[in-house]
Amino acid sequence: MLSEREKMLAGELYNKLDPELVRARDRARDLCQDLNAMRFSQHEERQHILQEMLGAGGEDVWIQSPFFCDYGFNILLGKKCFFNFNCVVLDICQVKIGDYTLFGPGVQIYTATHPLNAKLRRQQEFGKSVEIGSGGSAAQLSFVRV
């Protein structure tokens, strides 16, 4: 039987209140809070948090604070990605972003979605992965949802 995390990553209906998932979200939000509280001049410390939080790409990306995400480990960034101020990534499923991709202020990427049935929606949700190729720019994009 699949765990709730395995169901989530597979894009199947899952229980978002599963204790493992709650702990993982708390971890990511704590890391985001730490990142957002740091001075911009603390480059090494910021990179350390990004490497701990992200699934891939924390070593040479730049993320302007504030930044928010659900899990972080589902965010896979290519080389030299840049997120401007106030970006949000709801990474229920994998978010894969290619090399040298730039995001303008306020860009939001949502992998989370919900069942149309109201009763089911109160108990479960699901997601769909997002992939953005290399060299792109989302400067004028307010959110991405698949």
Backbone torsions as a table, in degrees:
resi	resn	phi	psi	omega
1	MET	NA	136.1	-178.2
2	LEU	-74.9	143.7	173.5
3	SER	-73.3	166.0	178.0
4	GLU	-63.1	-36.4	177.0
5	ARG	-64.0	-43.7	178.6
6	GLU	-63.7	-39.5	176.5
7	LYS	-63.0	-44.9	-179.3
8	MET	-58.4	-49.2	-177.3
9	LEU	-66.6	-26.0	178.9
10	ALA	-85.1	-2.2	-179.7
11	GLY	78.5	18.3	178.2
12	GLU	-94.0	165.4	173.5
13	LEU	-60.1	136.0	-179.9
14	TYR	-146.4	163.6	179.1
15	ASN	-92.0	108.9	-177.4
16	LYS	-68.7	-13.1	179.3
17	LEU	-92.8	7.3	176.0
18	ASP	-56.8	132.9	-175.6
19	PRO	-55.5	-37.6	178.2
20	GLU	-62.5	-41.3	-179.3
21	LEU	-72.0	-37.3	177.2
22	VAL	-61.6	-44.7	178.3
23	ARG	-62.1	-41.5	-179.3
24	ALA	-65.4	-40.2	177.2
25	ARG	-66.8	-41.6	177.8
26	ASP	-59.9	-42.0	178.9
27	ARG	-60.1	-48.2	-179.0
28	ALA	-63.7	-40.8	-179.3
29	ARG	-68.5	-36.1	175.0
30	ASP	-64.4	-43.0	178.2
31	LEU	-64.4	-40.7	176.3
32	CYS	-61.4	-43.1	179.3
33	GLN	-62.6	-42.2	177.0
34	ASP	-60.9	-46.5	179.1
35	LEU	-60.3	-46.6	-176.3
36	ASN	-68.6	-22.3	-179.9
37	ALA	-86.9	-12.1	-176.6
38	MET	-78.6	152.7	171.9
39	ARG	-72.8	149.2	179.6
40	PHE	-65.1	-25.8	179.8
41	SER	-73.7	-9.5	179.8
42	GLN	-86.2	60.3	-173.2
43	HIS	-57.6	-49.2	-176.7
44	GLU	-63.9	-42.9	179.8
45	GLU	-65.0	-39.5	178.3
46	ARG	-64.2	-44.0	179.2
47	GLN	-63.5	-37.6	177.9
48	HIS	-61.3	-45.2	178.7
49	ILE	-63.6	-43.4	179.4
50	LEU	-61.9	-41.0	178.8
51	GLN	-65.5	-34.9	178.1
52	GLU	-72.6	-35.7	-173.8
53	MET	-83.5	-44.2	-171.5
54	LEU	-82.9	152.5	175.9
55	GLY	-69.9	-32.9	177.7
56	ALA	-162.8	147.7	171.1
57	GLY	99.5	6.3	-176.5
58	GLY	-71.9	-12.0	-173.5
59	GLU	-78.2	-27.6	-177.5
60	ASP	-138.6	32.7	175.2
61	VAL	-103.9	162.2	173.8
62	TRP	-128.2	126.0	178.2
63	ILE	-124.1	115.0	176.2
64	GLN	-74.2	140.4	176.4
65	SER	-85.4	148.6	3.1
66	PRO	-83.3	151.5	177.1
67	PHE	-136.9	142.1	-178.9
68	PHE	-137.6	144.6	174.7
69	CYS	-149.9	166.1	178.5
70	ASP	-83.1	-49.0	-174.2
71	TYR	-126.2	-36.0	-179.0
72	GLY	82.4	-45.8	-176.7
73	PHE	-68.1	-12.9	176.5
74	ASN	-92.9	4.0	179.5
75	ILE	-99.0	116.2	-178.5
76	LEU	-116.8	108.5	-175.5
77	LEU	-105.7	140.5	173.0
78	GLY	-76.7	-168.2	-178.8
79	LYS	-69.2	141.3	168.2
80	LYS	54.8	37.6	173.9
81	CYS	-74.1	151.1	-179.3
82	PHE	-133.9	128.3	173.5
83	PHE	-114.9	122.0	177.0
84	ASN	-77.5	-175.4	-174.6
85	PHE	-57.1	144.1	167.1
86	ASN	65.1	42.0	175.9
87	CYS	-93.7	151.1	-179.5
88	VAL	-131.5	132.5	175.1
89	VAL	-126.0	109.3	175.3
90	LEU	-90.0	92.9	-170.2
91	ASP	-98.9	61.3	172.7
92	ILE	-62.3	-45.2	174.7
93	CYS	-112.0	178.1	-176.0
94	GLN	-64.1	136.2	171.5
95	VAL	-118.2	111.6	-178.0
96	LYS	-112.3	123.8	-175.9
97	ILE	-125.1	128.3	-176.2
98	GLY	-73.0	174.6	-179.0
99	ASP	-60.1	146.4	171.3
100	TYR	57.0	35.2	179.0
101	THR	-95.7	135.6	-175.4
102	LEU	-116.1	136.5	177.5
103	PHE	-119.4	129.3	178.1
104	GLY	-75.2	-179.7	-179.4
105	PRO	-64.3	141.5	172.6
106	GLY	74.7	12.7	178.7
107	VAL	-71.0	139.2	179.6
108	GLN	-129.1	131.4	178.8
109	ILE	-117.3	120.6	-177.0
110	TYR	-115.6	119.1	168.8
111	THR	-97.9	-15.2	-177.5
112	ALA	-75.2	141.2	172.4
113	THR	-147.6	176.2	-173.3
114	HIS	-138.7	152.7	174.7
115	PRO	-62.4	150.3	176.8
116	LEU	-74.3	-27.5	178.5
117	ASN	-70.6	119.7	-174.4
118	ALA	-61.5	-40.3	-179.4
119	LYS	-65.1	-45.4	178.4
120	LEU	-65.4	-37.6	-179.1
121	ARG	-61.1	-28.8	179.2
122	ARG	-70.8	-19.0	-174.1
123	GLN	-112.7	-30.1	-173.5
124	GLN	-141.1	162.1	173.0
125	GLU	-145.0	177.3	176.3
126	PHE	-152.7	175.2	-178.7
127	GLY	-146.0	173.0	176.9
128	LYS	-137.5	137.6	-178.1
129	SER	-65.4	156.0	176.1
130	VAL	-126.4	135.2	174.6
131	GLU	-131.2	130.1	178.3
132	ILE	-121.8	126.9	-174.9
133	GLY	-69.6	179.3	-178.6
134	SER	-74.2	149.3	172.4
135	GLY	72.4	11.6	-178.0
136	GLY	-82.6	170.5	175.8
137	SER	-139.9	131.4	178.0
138	ALA	-115.9	39.2	-175.7
139	ALA	-63.9	-28.4	-176.6
140	GLN	-108.9	6.0	-175.7
141	LEU	-91.4	129.8	179.7
142	SER	-88.3	-35.7	174.5
143	PHE	-159.0	158.9	176.7
144	VAL	-120.3	128.0	176.2
145	ARG	-141.5	131.6	178.9
146	VAL	-104.0	NA	NA
